[in-house]
Amino acid sequence: MTVTVLTPDRLGAADIAAWQALQHATPALASPFLSPEFTRAVGRHRSTARIAVLSDGSGPVGYFPYERHSLGLGLPIGSGLCDVQGLVHAPGLDWDAQALLRACGLKVWRYDHLAAGQRPFDSGVVRRAASPVIDLAPGYAAYAAGLRDRSPARMSQLEAKERRLTRRLGEPRLVFEETAPERLETLMRWKSAQYRAKEQVDLFGKPSVVALLRGLMRTRSDTCTGTLSTLYAGERPVAMHFGLRSGRVLQYWFPAYDPEAARFSPGLLLLLRMARAAAAQGVQHLDLGKGDERYKQEMKTGDLPLGEGWVTLGTLPAALRHAQTMTGQKARALVAGRPGLRRIALRAVNTRRPPGPGA
């Protein structure tokens, strides 16, 4: 097997088609975060973006999108924003993780949302996590019936809030796919205010993130389409969501709502309408993203497994994996007197993922 490293702008039409075909062949790899379009969009704003193309005698059999930072530190493409990570590969493909890192010029590849089915990377997992999902394969009616059976009081409460919203502000209606750019600006303004109110990192205070979302909103393909949805009450937008969807998966990514309408739970009303609209378009899973927020636990039908950890070369990064499970004084003691480990550890800490976009 050979490995060729490209920058995203060098990815040609044949590689894009081959990458998409691999996604279509394996449902676990259908997330738009694993698409060539997402990688190319990130590459326009991050000079660290790379793609490793794995080939055998028959042609490409895998695509590994990543970011190459200093000191040999590798991160997933779109690190800090990407909710599904890994190598897009042919069914049954096995690869040597250490050989791949060497070909990519990496000493460490750190991940926090590793997709299922990435066996060669599993040896570095230090923590198992889960992403709540809504299974829409049986259709929205089946999902809604199951939700009512599980949480009848909660559903009655939401219906009462919807009636109050109708009386106060107007009849709710969903626009599943907005095209007006100014609506995206409204969402980012609401979300920035939410981040600041929670004393979290304001992702939209970063021009590159704003530019990335603007570009993704214009992206249209069967493996990645930027989707901005708005819940209106009358003519007034009260909740919005920007996410990515493929033919099978809708990734719940950036939800926001008008704080003046908070008492009506417009975000949940929007989520339910989005699920109905997505199911009507053939989407089978609405991935809510890693997190234990109450609404995700209430609305989900199941979970997708994710991994957090490192893929490394040699024994030095093995110690780094151990350091990831420590905090404070013990971690500092581990890296003391080991300059190589200390530099990589500091770099990893400085690129730690902020709170999830959907938080």
Secondary structure, DSSP 8 states (H G I E B T S, - for coil): -EEEEE-GGG--HHHHHHHHHHHHH-GGG--GGGSHHHHHHHHTT-TTEEEEEEEETTEEEEEEEEEE-GGGEEEETTTTT-SSBS-EE-TT----HHHHHHHHT-SEEEEEEE-TT-GGGGGGEEEEEEEEEEE-TT-HHHHHHHHHHH-HHHHHHHHHHHHHHHHHH--EEEESS---HHHHHHHHHHHHHHHHHTT---GGGSHHHHHHHHHHHT---SS-EEEEEEEEETTEEEEEEEEEE-SSEEEEEEEEE-GGGGGG-HHHHHHHHHHHHHHHTT--EEE--S---HHHHHH-SEEEEEEEEEEESSHHHHHHHHHHT--HHHHHHHHTT-HHHHHHHHHHHHT---S-TT-
